[in-house]
Amino acid sequence: QSGNSFHVFDQGQFAKEVLPKYFKHNNMASFVRQLNMYGFRKVVHIEQGGLVKPEKDDTEFQHPYFIRGQEHLLENIKRKVTSVSGIKNEDVKVRQDNVTKLLTDIQVMKGKQESMDSKLIAMK
């Protein structure tokens, strides 16, 4: 009514009739997971207390940039970005330094191996 949320009044019917038109599935839980990834949150009314399941099959979702008549705000609704397994730039630099040192060590070992091979051949 206020224009800052949307309601799904019948989840079963919504999943069966609406979701397949726009998604490759008809799974309400998957739809809710997608909404969460884009920053939408389920609205829990105080009288429900969040613990008691409402009598009606009415689920309400809201997002700060989802407001009736404010289409220009929709571009701000973006999928949340997670860092690649929590790796920081300084960790990548440290690892790169380790790789460089390993490559140098391998070159030194190859040189020693070639020298030993030469000495072994000479001894034979």
Secondary structure, 3 states (H helix, E strand, C coil): CCCCEEEECCHHHHHHHHHHHHCCCCCHHHHHHHHHHCCCEECCCCCCCCCCCCCCCCEEEECCCCCCCCHHHHHHCCCCCCCHHHCCHHHHHHHHHHHHHHHHHHHHHHHHHHHHHHHHHHHC
